[in-house]
């Protein structure tokens, strides 16, 4: 398991210009660069820049999401989870729509019921599934990632 941050770089949900050629949503070119600049900012020895470990996204500057995780900073963060929590705090300085997600990974046997069992294990742990990614079977099995979130609202079947 590892933790990752996902954020939306929307500038606003609506624009004041009803005759805007792109409709009522306002987007800002360069917003991804702004976010990366926030993470790269060196605030001194107790809060140096973050180093991305991985990143991905879709429709990043058009209302979609940017996902990433960071490496622990030597002498500053106790581990990856501490680094992610501090990076999330920094992102929240500028972006409201950011949160951390738990990413569970398994190599599954290519047999009936193994995906359901993995999903059941994640939900039994009290997590809500946000996204799932299933690869193709190889010598070591089928790679599967589940992106999940803790929430305060739960409903049982």
N, C-alpha and C positions, 0 to 999 in steps of 0.2 A: 504494500500500500504506500502511496505517496499522496501529497496534497498539492493541488494546483489552484491558481487564481484565475477567475474568469471575470472580465469586465466588458461593459458596453461603452463605447466612446461617443455615444450620442451627445450632441451639444444641447438640443432641446427636442421635445416631442412635437412642438408646433412653432411656426414662425408667424410673425405679425403680418407678413406680406402675403395676403390671400391670392395675389396674382403671380406669385413666384412660379417660375417655369418648372421647378422640381416638386411642386405640390406644397403641402403644409408642414413638411418635416425639414428641419434645418440640420445640415451636416457640415463638418469642417474638414477641409483638406489639411493634412498634416497632423491630425489628432493622434495617430499612432506614434509619430515622431515625438509629440509632446509627452505622451505617456512614457516612452522609452527614455526621454530626457529626465523625467521625474525619477525613474529608477536608477539612472546613471549619475544622478547628482551626488557629489561628494560633500557631505555635511560635517566632515571632520572625523577624527579617529574613532569616536564612539558610534558613528553612523556613516560608514563609507558607502560607495555605490554598490548596487546589487549586480550580480553576474547571472544572466539568464542560463538556465540549464536546458530548457526546451521551450518552444513557443509554437503556437498555431492559431488559426482563426478562420473566420469566414465573414464576408461582407464587413470587414473590420471598420472602415470609415463610412459605412452606409447603414449603421444601426445594428450590425451583427455583433459578434463577440471576438475578443482576443483572449487567449488562454496561455498561461505560462507558469513555470515554476523557476525558482532561483536556487543557486548553490549557497550553502552556509558561508558566511564571511569569517575568515580566520580571526580568532580572538574577539569576535563580536557575537556571533550566533552559536548557540549550543548544539544545534543540529538543523537538518533541513526544515523541520516543522517550525522551529523558532524563526528561521529566516523567512519562511513564507508568511508567518504572522506579522512580522515587521514590514515586509513588502506590502502586505495588504493594508496595514495602517498607513503607509506612505501613499498608496493608490487612493485610499479614502479621503486624502487631503483634497483631491481634485475631482474624483469620480464617485458618485453615489451608488451606481450600479456595479458593484464589485463584491465578490464573495469567494470563499474558498470551497473547494470540492474535494472529496476523497476519491482517489482513483484506485480501484481494486484491479489486479491483474492475475490471470491464471492461464496456464496452458491446459486445455481440456482434452480428454480422450474423445475421439471422434465416434461417440456412441450416443444413442438415444437417451435423453434425460439429463445429460451432463450440464447443458446450458441452463436448464430449469433449476438444477441443484445449486449452481453458482448464484443465480438470481435469488433463489430462496435464502441462501446463506447471507447475502448482502441485506435483504429485507429483514431477515431475522435479527440482524445486528442493529436494527432500528434506522436504517438508512433508506432514503427515497432515491430511486433510480432516475437520473436526469438524461443520461445518454449511454448507449452501449455500442461497442465496436467489436466486430467479430472478423477475424482473419481467415485465411484458407488453411486447411490441414497440411501439416508438414510432418517430418520425422518425429518431432517432439510433441505433436498434438496440434490443437487449434488455439491460436492466441486470442484471448478475449480480454477487453478492458471494459469496466463498468465505472462510469462517472456518477457519483452519488452525493447526496447532501443530507445533512442533519437538519431537521426542522422541528418546530415545537408542536406542529399539528400532525396527528397521526389518525389513521382510520384503519380498522381491521375489517377483514372480510367477514 
